[in-house]
Every structure is written in C-alpha cells, then in structure tokens.
Amino acid sequence: MTRFLNMNSLLKYSANLRFARHLSLSAKMNAYKVENLLVIGSGLMGSGIVQSAAHNNRNLKSIVLQDISEDALNKAKSKIEQNLNKIKQKKADTNIDEIVSKITFSTSIAPKSTENLLIIEAVTENLGLKQELFKDLNQKFKDCPSVVFATNTSSLVCKDVAKHVDNMDRFVGLHFFNPVPLMKLVEIVVLENQTSEETYEAMANFVKEMGKVSVRCKDTPGFIVNRLLVPYMFEAISMLERGDASARDIDTAMKLGAGYPMGPFELIDYVGLDTSKFICDGWLSKNYNIIKESKLLNEMVAKGRLGKKVGKGFYDY
Ligand SMILES: NC(=O)c1ccc[n+]([C@@H]2O[C@H](COP(=O)([O-])OP(=O)(O)OC[C@H]3O[C@@H](n4cnc5c(N)ncnc54)[C@H](O)[C@@H]3O)[C@@H](O)[C@H]2O)c1
C-alpha cells in the first residue's frame, strides 16, 4: 500500500511538473504572440507587408507604417488602395476603407503599444542605415520584454544588421517577397545561438496568420531563394555576354524547357538591375565566392537601364 501511495504521489508529482512546464511554456508563448505591428520603411516592401497584415491578420490590435518621408507614406497609402481595388474586382466583399483604416501612417516611430510588438525594418538596402536604425530602436525598446525586432533585408547578413542590438534572442530575419500581397513565401532567418525558439515559433505563427507559408533557414548570404536565384541570373547574363544565345531565346528556353514562369532576363528586369548589382557588390565586398562581377550589368546600370521600374532594362517596356 505504501509502495502504491508512493508510486501514486510520484505519478501525481510528475504530472504536476509536466503541467507546470506546460504553463510556463504557454506563458512564454503568450508573451511572444504578435499583437501589435510596426513596419519601418513604406516603400515597395513595407507597404506590401502592412497591406497583407491589415487584410489577413485578424489578431492584430494595431498596425503602424512609419517612414521618414511624408511623400513616401502618401504614395504607400494610394498604392495600398490601388492594390485593394484590384482585389475588390475579383472579390466583391473586400472592404477597402475598413482594411486601410486599420493602418496608421506616421513619420515618427510611435507604436500604439509595446505589448507583444513586432517591429519589421524594411528601409533601403544599406547596411549603415539599417545598423543606425536598429541602434535607435535598441535604445527605445531594449527594456520592453515582449518586443521582437525583424529585418527584411534580402542580401545582407542579419547578424551584421543587428550589430547594435542587445536582446539577440528576440532578433530575426523575416524575408518577404515582392509583390508581398501576392507572394506566399516568407523566409524566417534564425540566427544561430541567438534567435530563440520562442521568437521563431511566434514568427512562424505570425506568417501563418497573414495567410503565408514560412520556411526556416540560417543566416547565410541570400538565405534560400536568392542564394539559388542570384547565381542563376548572373549565369544567364554571362551566357549573353559570351554570345551563347539572345536574351529572348534564353528566356524562352527557361520558360518552355524548365517550366519557369519568367525567363532570367524578365526576372532581372522585374527585380531591378541596380538591385541585382547591389547584391553582387555586397557579396563581392565580403569575398563570398558565389557570383562574379558582370561588365554588361555594370554598363547597363551606368546607362540607367534599371529594369521595368524605369521602362528599360534587358527589354524596353
Ligand atoms: N524590392 C524587392 O524586391 C525586395 C524583396 C525582398 C526584400 N527587400 C528588402 O526590403 C527592404 C526595402 O526594400 P524596398 O524595395 O521596399 O525599398 P524602397 O526603396 O521601395 O523603400 C525604402 C523606404 O525606406 C524609407 N527609409 C529610408 N531610410 C529610412 C529611415 N531611416 N527610417 C524610415 N524609413 C526610411 C524610404 O523613404 C523608402 O520609402 C530592403 O532591405 C530590400 O533589400 C526588397
């Protein structure tokens, strides 16, 4: 009987322990569940992120889009309205005013609440600029226990971007794709021995709540997609430089022979030749042996042939 009692209390004790662990884990998870969102930088990516969040994430209590430029904020607002208008043509019940009214447009870094706040940095791809911004954010929010910092950089090493951040367990890469409202993927970049599992889990949940799909990857140059895509684009330019085939034929070949929705030159024109060059220069300056400098790309950028956004790149638009 004594033995039975002992065994019984042991079982109870271990059940209590499991329950206590479960409670403490849930408490931690609750602490990391995103409820407030602040996106910094209202360009192509920042505006797309807040549009998707306002449209799809019903658990957010507030969404703020911040930019240093009032003009950029105005453009972001009309771009979001335009995009939603297009969506409304296919889905008549889309309530544009309701979605837009969830977003606060602001020139100052003023989240509605620091409780379970996610701050996504989506400013211009410049290491110094991003480092200074995170230095400022670190000063402002380092004593707020449930603030997570994320960078949307596409080519920089997240660890370098976070140079001045103290709480690295709550720092993560959140790499959205362009155009954000249409592209389903988000790469969650976990910094080794730094980003905590709770932060990762909270980001995976946040991405799901936005109706998107996440993949987990390490903080390596180009993460997954750009690490494979950028060398492919640069090899296509090398083929053109060598005279192996025309841009049009290379594009046709990859679309019809490999089943890609766009050829490499259509893709570079879409991404921007300047952006492609910026990624290349950044990787070369770090001595990553991934791609070689392209004379043709440099010449085209110097001539202002930056791609679709300016009406001319490898093709004229
Ligand atoms: N364009 C893409 O295809 C793409 C895809 C994935 C990720 N990204 C990354 O997203 C980030 C933003 O890219 P984008 O294409 O949206 O750039 P963009 O040039 O369209 O927008 C950048 C915005 O940042 C603002 N800004 C600059 N400094 C600021 C500061 N200190 N505080 C607040 N706002 C500031 C600018 O006014 C501008 O509105 C970059 O890191 C880029 O690498 C871009």
The ligand as a Tripos MOL2 file, in Angstrom:
@<TRIPOS>MOLECULE
LIG
   44    48     1     0     0
SMALL
NO_CHARGES

@<TRIPOS>ATOM
      1 N1         12.3320   45.1560  -53.6950 N.am      1 LIG1
      2 C1         12.3680   43.8400  -53.5390 C.2       1 LIG1
      3 O1         12.1410   43.0720  -54.4980 O.2       1 LIG1
      4 C2         12.6780   43.2690  -52.1850 C.ar      1 LIG1
      5 C3         12.3410   41.9360  -51.9050 C.ar      1 LIG1
      6 C4         12.6110   41.4310  -50.6220 C.ar      1 LIG1
      7 C5         13.2380   42.2270  -49.6790 C.ar      1 LIG1
      8 N2         13.5880   43.5070  -49.9910 N.ar      1 LIG1
      9 C6         14.2460   44.3170  -48.9730 C.3       1 LIG1
     10 O2         13.2860   45.1540  -48.3350 O.3       1 LIG1
     11 C7         13.9130   46.3820  -47.9230 C.3       1 LIG1
     12 C8         13.1560   47.5470  -48.5290 C.3       1 LIG1
     13 O3         13.1570   47.4170  -49.9240 O.3       1 LIG1
     14 P1         12.1150   48.2040  -50.8500 P.3       1 LIG1
     15 O4         12.2190   47.5930  -52.2030 O.co2     1 LIG1
     16 O5         10.8000   48.3010  -50.1740 O.co2     1 LIG1
     17 O6         12.7930   49.6630  -50.8580 O.3       1 LIG1
     18 P2         12.1450   51.0700  -51.2810 P.3       1 LIG1
     19 O7         13.2570   51.8640  -51.8140 O.co2     1 LIG1
     20 O8         10.9230   50.8590  -52.1190 O.co2     1 LIG1
     21 O9         11.6460   51.6690  -49.8430 O.3       1 LIG1
     22 C9         12.5080   52.0090  -48.8280 C.3       1 LIG1
     23 C10        11.8070   53.0420  -47.9460 C.3       1 LIG1
     24 O10        12.6100   53.2280  -46.7660 O.3       1 LIG1
     25 C11        12.4600   54.5820  -46.3770 C.3       1 LIG1
     26 N3         13.5310   54.9230  -45.4430 N.ar      1 LIG1
     27 C12        14.8510   55.1350  -45.6990 C.ar      1 LIG1
     28 N4         15.5010   55.3930  -44.5520 N.ar      1 LIG1
     29 C13        14.6010   55.3450  -43.5470 C.ar      1 LIG1
     30 C14        14.6710   55.5160  -42.1300 C.ar      1 LIG1
     31 N5         15.8040   55.7970  -41.5210 N.pl3     1 LIG1
     32 N6         13.5310   55.4020  -41.4230 N.ar      1 LIG1
     33 C15        12.3560   55.1360  -42.0190 C.ar      1 LIG1
     34 N7         12.2410   54.9550  -43.3610 N.ar      1 LIG1
     35 C16        13.3370   55.0540  -44.1190 C.ar      1 LIG1
     36 C17        12.4730   55.3480  -47.6840 C.3       1 LIG1
     37 O11        11.9040   56.6410  -47.5240 O.3       1 LIG1
     38 C18        11.6340   54.4220  -48.5820 C.3       1 LIG1
     39 O12        10.2680   54.7990  -48.5490 O.3       1 LIG1
     40 C19        15.3640   46.2710  -48.3750 C.3       1 LIG1
     41 O13        16.1310   45.7860  -47.3240 O.3       1 LIG1
     42 C20        15.3140   45.2330  -49.5060 C.3       1 LIG1
     43 O14        16.5120   44.5360  -49.6730 O.3       1 LIG1
     44 C21        13.3030   44.0570  -51.2150 C.ar      1 LIG1
@<TRIPOS>BOND
     1     1     2 1
     2     2     3 2
     3     2     4 1
     4     4     5 ar
     5     4    44 ar
     6     5     6 ar
     7     6     7 ar
     8     7     8 ar
     9     8     9 1
    10     8    44 ar
    11     9    10 1
    12     9    42 1
    13    10    11 1
    14    11    12 1
    15    11    40 1
    16    12    13 1
    17    13    14 1
    18    14    15 2
    19    14    16 1
    20    14    17 1
    21    17    18 1
    22    18    19 2
    23    18    20 1
    24    18    21 1
    25    21    22 1
    26    22    23 1
    27    23    24 1
    28    23    38 1
    29    24    25 1
    30    25    26 1
    31    25    36 1
    32    26    27 ar
    33    26    35 ar
    34    27    28 ar
    35    28    29 ar
    36    29    30 ar
    37    29    35 ar
    38    30    31 1
    39    30    32 ar
    40    32    33 ar
    41    33    34 ar
    42    34    35 ar
    43    36    37 1
    44    36    38 1
    45    38    39 1
    46    40    41 1
    47    40    42 1
    48    42    43 1
@<TRIPOS>SUBSTRUCTURE
     1 LIG1         1 GROUP 0 **** ****
